[in-house]
Amino acid sequence: MSEFIDLLRESVIVQGVLTIGVIATCCYLWVRGEVVPPELLQVLWAVLAFWMGGKVQSVIQRGRR
């Protein structure tokens, strides 16, 4: 439970849920054959970049410990 609290405090869980939600929304629209709004695509790339950057920082911090 303490690991869950630590991950929640570091917002890893929030980032993951947000990323999965945006990706799922885009995939749902693509599968249905609907047009994905350009704004949603911009959000998708921004969220992915932020999430990946967070992962890189997490790995860097683990290496320093």
C-alpha positions in Angstrom: 0.0 0.0 0.0 2.9 2.4 0.7 4.2 1.9 -2.8 0.8 2.8 -4.2 0.8 6.0 -2.1 4.4 6.8 -3.2 3.4 6.4 -6.9 0.3 8.5 -6.4 2.3 11.2 -4.7 4.7 11.2 -7.6 1.6 11.4 -9.9 2.8 8.3 -11.9 -0.7 6.8 -11.5 -2.4 10.0 -12.6 -0.2 10.3 -15.6 -0.7 6.7 -16.7 -4.5 6.9 -16.4 -4.6 10.2 -18.3 -2.4 8.8 -21.0 -4.4 5.6 -21.4 -7.6 7.6 -21.5 -6.5 9.9 -24.3 -5.0 7.0 -26.3 -8.2 5.0 -25.8 -10.3 7.9 -27.0 -8.2 8.4 -30.1 -8.2 4.7 -30.9 -12.0 4.5 -30.4 -12.5 7.3 -32.9 -10.1 5.7 -35.4 -11.7 2.3 -35.1 -15.2 3.9 -35.7 -13.8 5.6 -38.8 -14.5 9.0 -37.4 -12.3 12.0 -37.8 -10.0 12.6 -34.8 -10.1 16.4 -34.1 -6.7 18.0 -34.5 -6.9 19.4 -31.0 -7.2 15.9 -29.6 -4.2 14.8 -31.6 -2.2 17.7 -30.2 -3.3 16.7 -26.7 -2.3 13.1 -27.4 1.2 14.1 -28.5 1.6 16.4 -25.5 0.4 13.9 -23.0 2.6 11.2 -24.5 5.7 13.5 -24.5 5.0 14.5 -20.9 4.5 10.9 -19.8 7.7 9.7 -21.5 9.6 12.6 -20.0 8.3 11.6 -16.6 9.5 8.1 -17.1 12.9 9.2 -18.1 13.2 11.4 -15.0 12.0 8.5 -12.9 14.8 6.3 -14.2 17.4 9.0 -13.8 16.3 9.5 -10.1 16.4 5.7 -9.5 20.0 5.6 -10.8 21.1 8.3 -8.4 19.8 6.5 -5.3 
